[in-house]
Amino acid sequence: MTASPARWRIITARVGDALAGLLVALAAWTHLFGGFRVGSGLFALSTRSGERLLIEAVLLVAVRHVILRRPSLRTRILTWLKIRHTPLSPVPARE
């Protein structure tokens, strides 16, 4: 048996990452412009609280990490931006 995660876990993690990014973008939009309302006829979608959207994004990322821990969202963002993961400051050696 291989150590690679099941395909459904990988797909679920990617969808979770995309939805978390969308929620963060909507939270920023809501914070900057005071919210939005989209609707026609029977259905309406509105938001006035960016904080609630951020909490939902954090919860979604937490559930995503329960399903698939590696690669983390941070690693995926850094890879997407093509930035090498390095610590900000080196840890001094003990003498």
PyMOL CGO cylinders between C-alpha atoms (Angstrom):
from pymol import cmd
from pymol.cgo import CYLINDER

trace = [
    CYLINDER, 0.00, 0.00, 0.00, 1.30, 3.48, -0.83, 0.3, 1, 1, 1, 1, 1, 1,
    CYLINDER, 1.30, 3.48, -0.83, 1.68, 6.33, 1.63, 0.3, 1, 1, 1, 1, 1, 1,
    CYLINDER, 1.68, 6.33, 1.63, -0.01, 8.85, -0.67, 0.3, 1, 1, 1, 1, 1, 1,
    CYLINDER, -0.01, 8.85, -0.67, -3.40, 10.16, 0.46, 0.3, 1, 1, 1, 1, 1, 1,
    CYLINDER, -3.40, 10.16, 0.46, -6.58, 9.11, -1.25, 0.3, 1, 1, 1, 1, 1, 1,
    CYLINDER, -6.58, 9.11, -1.25, -7.54, 11.11, -4.33, 0.3, 1, 1, 1, 1, 1, 1,
    CYLINDER, -7.54, 11.11, -4.33, -10.75, 12.38, -2.73, 0.3, 1, 1, 1, 1, 1, 1,
    CYLINDER, -10.75, 12.38, -2.73, -8.72, 13.91, 0.09, 0.3, 1, 1, 1, 1, 1, 1,
    CYLINDER, -8.72, 13.91, 0.09, -6.52, 15.81, -2.34, 0.3, 1, 1, 1, 1, 1, 1,
    CYLINDER, -6.52, 15.81, -2.34, -9.52, 17.09, -4.31, 0.3, 1, 1, 1, 1, 1, 1,
    CYLINDER, -9.52, 17.09, -4.31, -11.33, 18.06, -1.09, 0.3, 1, 1, 1, 1, 1, 1,
    CYLINDER, -11.33, 18.06, -1.09, -8.25, 19.94, 0.16, 0.3, 1, 1, 1, 1, 1, 1,
    CYLINDER, -8.25, 19.94, 0.16, -7.93, 21.88, -3.10, 0.3, 1, 1, 1, 1, 1, 1,
    CYLINDER, -7.93, 21.88, -3.10, -11.60, 22.81, -3.10, 0.3, 1, 1, 1, 1, 1, 1,
    CYLINDER, -11.60, 22.81, -3.10, -11.30, 23.84, 0.57, 0.3, 1, 1, 1, 1, 1, 1,
    CYLINDER, -11.30, 23.84, 0.57, -8.26, 25.99, -0.20, 0.3, 1, 1, 1, 1, 1, 1,
    CYLINDER, -8.26, 25.99, -0.20, -10.07, 27.69, -3.09, 0.3, 1, 1, 1, 1, 1, 1,
    CYLINDER, -10.07, 27.69, -3.09, -13.18, 28.35, -0.98, 0.3, 1, 1, 1, 1, 1, 1,
    CYLINDER, -13.18, 28.35, -0.98, -11.08, 29.71, 1.89, 0.3, 1, 1, 1, 1, 1, 1,
    CYLINDER, -11.08, 29.71, 1.89, -9.36, 32.08, -0.53, 0.3, 1, 1, 1, 1, 1, 1,
    CYLINDER, -9.36, 32.08, -0.53, -12.72, 33.17, -1.89, 0.3, 1, 1, 1, 1, 1, 1,
    CYLINDER, -12.72, 33.17, -1.89, -14.03, 33.80, 1.63, 0.3, 1, 1, 1, 1, 1, 1,
    CYLINDER, -14.03, 33.80, 1.63, -10.96, 35.89, 2.52, 0.3, 1, 1, 1, 1, 1, 1,
    CYLINDER, -10.96, 35.89, 2.52, -11.39, 37.92, -0.69, 0.3, 1, 1, 1, 1, 1, 1,
    CYLINDER, -11.39, 37.92, -0.69, -15.09, 38.47, 0.10, 0.3, 1, 1, 1, 1, 1, 1,
    CYLINDER, -15.09, 38.47, 0.10, -14.17, 39.48, 3.66, 0.3, 1, 1, 1, 1, 1, 1,
    CYLINDER, -14.17, 39.48, 3.66, -11.73, 42.07, 2.30, 0.3, 1, 1, 1, 1, 1, 1,
    CYLINDER, -11.73, 42.07, 2.30, -14.34, 43.36, -0.15, 0.3, 1, 1, 1, 1, 1, 1,
    CYLINDER, -14.34, 43.36, -0.15, -16.93, 43.56, 2.63, 0.3, 1, 1, 1, 1, 1, 1,
    CYLINDER, -16.93, 43.56, 2.63, -14.53, 45.39, 4.93, 0.3, 1, 1, 1, 1, 1, 1,
    CYLINDER, -14.53, 45.39, 4.93, -13.46, 47.91, 2.29, 0.3, 1, 1, 1, 1, 1, 1,
    CYLINDER, -13.46, 47.91, 2.29, -16.82, 48.61, 0.69, 0.3, 1, 1, 1, 1, 1, 1,
    CYLINDER, -16.82, 48.61, 0.69, -19.31, 47.88, 3.45, 0.3, 1, 1, 1, 1, 1, 1,
    CYLINDER, -19.31, 47.88, 3.45, -20.71, 44.66, 2.08, 0.3, 1, 1, 1, 1, 1, 1,
    CYLINDER, -20.71, 44.66, 2.08, -22.71, 43.67, -0.95, 0.3, 1, 1, 1, 1, 1, 1,
    CYLINDER, -22.71, 43.67, -0.95, -26.07, 42.33, -2.00, 0.3, 1, 1, 1, 1, 1, 1,
    CYLINDER, -26.07, 42.33, -2.00, -26.76, 40.24, -5.05, 0.3, 1, 1, 1, 1, 1, 1,
    CYLINDER, -26.76, 40.24, -5.05, -30.24, 39.04, -5.78, 0.3, 1, 1, 1, 1, 1, 1,
    CYLINDER, -30.24, 39.04, -5.78, -32.90, 38.43, -8.33, 0.3, 1, 1, 1, 1, 1, 1,
    CYLINDER, -32.90, 38.43, -8.33, -36.43, 37.30, -7.75, 0.3, 1, 1, 1, 1, 1, 1,
    CYLINDER, -36.43, 37.30, -7.75, -36.59, 34.57, -5.14, 0.3, 1, 1, 1, 1, 1, 1,
    CYLINDER, -36.59, 34.57, -5.14, -32.91, 34.36, -4.21, 0.3, 1, 1, 1, 1, 1, 1,
    CYLINDER, -32.91, 34.36, -4.21, -30.68, 36.94, -2.56, 0.3, 1, 1, 1, 1, 1, 1,
    CYLINDER, -30.68, 36.94, -2.56, -27.11, 36.80, -1.25, 0.3, 1, 1, 1, 1, 1, 1,
    CYLINDER, -27.11, 36.80, -1.25, -25.85, 39.56, 0.99, 0.3, 1, 1, 1, 1, 1, 1,
    CYLINDER, -25.85, 39.56, 0.99, -23.14, 40.14, 3.55, 0.3, 1, 1, 1, 1, 1, 1,
    CYLINDER, -23.14, 40.14, 3.55, -22.38, 43.01, 5.88, 0.3, 1, 1, 1, 1, 1, 1,
    CYLINDER, -22.38, 43.01, 5.88, -19.84, 41.36, 8.22, 0.3, 1, 1, 1, 1, 1, 1,
    CYLINDER, -19.84, 41.36, 8.22, -16.28, 40.69, 7.08, 0.3, 1, 1, 1, 1, 1, 1,
    CYLINDER, -16.28, 40.69, 7.08, -15.45, 39.15, 10.45, 0.3, 1, 1, 1, 1, 1, 1,
    CYLINDER, -15.45, 39.15, 10.45, -17.97, 36.37, 9.97, 0.3, 1, 1, 1, 1, 1, 1,
    CYLINDER, -17.97, 36.37, 9.97, -16.48, 35.54, 6.57, 0.3, 1, 1, 1, 1, 1, 1,
    CYLINDER, -16.48, 35.54, 6.57, -12.98, 35.39, 8.08, 0.3, 1, 1, 1, 1, 1, 1,
    CYLINDER, -12.98, 35.39, 8.08, -14.17, 33.06, 10.84, 0.3, 1, 1, 1, 1, 1, 1,
    CYLINDER, -14.17, 33.06, 10.84, -15.77, 30.81, 8.22, 0.3, 1, 1, 1, 1, 1, 1,
    CYLINDER, -15.77, 30.81, 8.22, -12.50, 30.78, 6.24, 0.3, 1, 1, 1, 1, 1, 1,
    CYLINDER, -12.50, 30.78, 6.24, -10.50, 29.82, 9.34, 0.3, 1, 1, 1, 1, 1, 1,
    CYLINDER, -10.50, 29.82, 9.34, -12.96, 27.03, 10.18, 0.3, 1, 1, 1, 1, 1, 1,
    CYLINDER, -12.96, 27.03, 10.18, -12.81, 25.78, 6.61, 0.3, 1, 1, 1, 1, 1, 1,
    CYLINDER, -12.81, 25.78, 6.61, -9.00, 25.70, 6.69, 0.3, 1, 1, 1, 1, 1, 1,
    CYLINDER, -9.00, 25.70, 6.69, -9.12, 23.83, 10.03, 0.3, 1, 1, 1, 1, 1, 1,
    CYLINDER, -9.12, 23.83, 10.03, -11.42, 21.18, 8.55, 0.3, 1, 1, 1, 1, 1, 1,
    CYLINDER, -11.42, 21.18, 8.55, -9.17, 20.98, 5.48, 0.3, 1, 1, 1, 1, 1, 1,
    CYLINDER, -9.17, 20.98, 5.48, -6.15, 20.27, 7.69, 0.3, 1, 1, 1, 1, 1, 1,
    CYLINDER, -6.15, 20.27, 7.69, -8.03, 17.50, 9.47, 0.3, 1, 1, 1, 1, 1, 1,
    CYLINDER, -8.03, 17.50, 9.47, -8.69, 15.87, 6.10, 0.3, 1, 1, 1, 1, 1, 1,
    CYLINDER, -8.69, 15.87, 6.10, -5.22, 16.46, 4.58, 0.3, 1, 1, 1, 1, 1, 1,
    CYLINDER, -5.22, 16.46, 4.58, -2.36, 17.93, 6.60, 0.3, 1, 1, 1, 1, 1, 1,
    CYLINDER, -2.36, 17.93, 6.60, 0.34, 18.12, 3.89, 0.3, 1, 1, 1, 1, 1, 1,
    CYLINDER, 0.34, 18.12, 3.89, 0.88, 20.18, 1.82, 0.3, 1, 1, 1, 1, 1, 1,
    CYLINDER, 0.88, 20.18, 1.82, -0.36, 22.94, 4.06, 0.3, 1, 1, 1, 1, 1, 1,
    CYLINDER, -0.36, 22.94, 4.06, -2.18, 25.95, 2.69, 0.3, 1, 1, 1, 1, 1, 1,
    CYLINDER, -2.18, 25.95, 2.69, 0.87, 28.09, 3.46, 0.3, 1, 1, 1, 1, 1, 1,
    CYLINDER, 0.87, 28.09, 3.46, 3.12, 25.79, 1.42, 0.3, 1, 1, 1, 1, 1, 1,
    CYLINDER, 3.12, 25.79, 1.42, 0.65, 25.79, -1.47, 0.3, 1, 1, 1, 1, 1, 1,
    CYLINDER, 0.65, 25.79, -1.47, 0.46, 29.61, -1.49, 0.3, 1, 1, 1, 1, 1, 1,
    CYLINDER, 0.46, 29.61, -1.49, 4.24, 29.96, -1.37, 0.3, 1, 1, 1, 1, 1, 1,
    CYLINDER, 4.24, 29.96, -1.37, 4.60, 27.41, -4.18, 0.3, 1, 1, 1, 1, 1, 1,
    CYLINDER, 4.60, 27.41, -4.18, 1.97, 29.23, -6.22, 0.3, 1, 1, 1, 1, 1, 1,
    CYLINDER, 1.97, 29.23, -6.22, 3.83, 32.49, -5.70, 0.3, 1, 1, 1, 1, 1, 1,
    CYLINDER, 3.83, 32.49, -5.70, 7.10, 30.62, -6.40, 0.3, 1, 1, 1, 1, 1, 1,
    CYLINDER, 7.10, 30.62, -6.40, 8.65, 31.76, -3.14, 0.3, 1, 1, 1, 1, 1, 1,
    CYLINDER, 8.65, 31.76, -3.14, 11.00, 29.38, -1.41, 0.3, 1, 1, 1, 1, 1, 1,
    CYLINDER, 11.00, 29.38, -1.41, 10.00, 28.58, 2.15, 0.3, 1, 1, 1, 1, 1, 1,
    CYLINDER, 10.00, 28.58, 2.15, 12.74, 29.92, 4.40, 0.3, 1, 1, 1, 1, 1, 1,
    CYLINDER, 12.74, 29.92, 4.40, 12.59, 31.11, 7.98, 0.3, 1, 1, 1, 1, 1, 1,
    CYLINDER, 12.59, 31.11, 7.98, 12.57, 34.87, 8.48, 0.3, 1, 1, 1, 1, 1, 1,
    CYLINDER, 12.57, 34.87, 8.48, 15.48, 34.79, 10.88, 0.3, 1, 1, 1, 1, 1, 1,
    CYLINDER, 15.48, 34.79, 10.88, 17.96, 32.00, 11.54, 0.3, 1, 1, 1, 1, 1, 1,
    CYLINDER, 17.96, 32.00, 11.54, 17.84, 30.26, 14.88, 0.3, 1, 1, 1, 1, 1, 1,
    CYLINDER, 17.84, 30.26, 14.88, 21.11, 30.80, 16.76, 0.3, 1, 1, 1, 1, 1, 1,
    CYLINDER, 21.11, 30.80, 16.76, 23.01, 27.66, 17.72, 0.3, 1, 1, 1, 1, 1, 1,
    CYLINDER, 23.01, 27.66, 17.72, 23.49, 26.90, 21.38, 0.3, 1, 1, 1, 1, 1, 1,
    CYLINDER, 23.49, 26.90, 21.38, 27.03, 26.86, 22.65, 0.3, 1, 1, 1, 1, 1, 1,
]
cmd.load_cgo(trace, "trace")
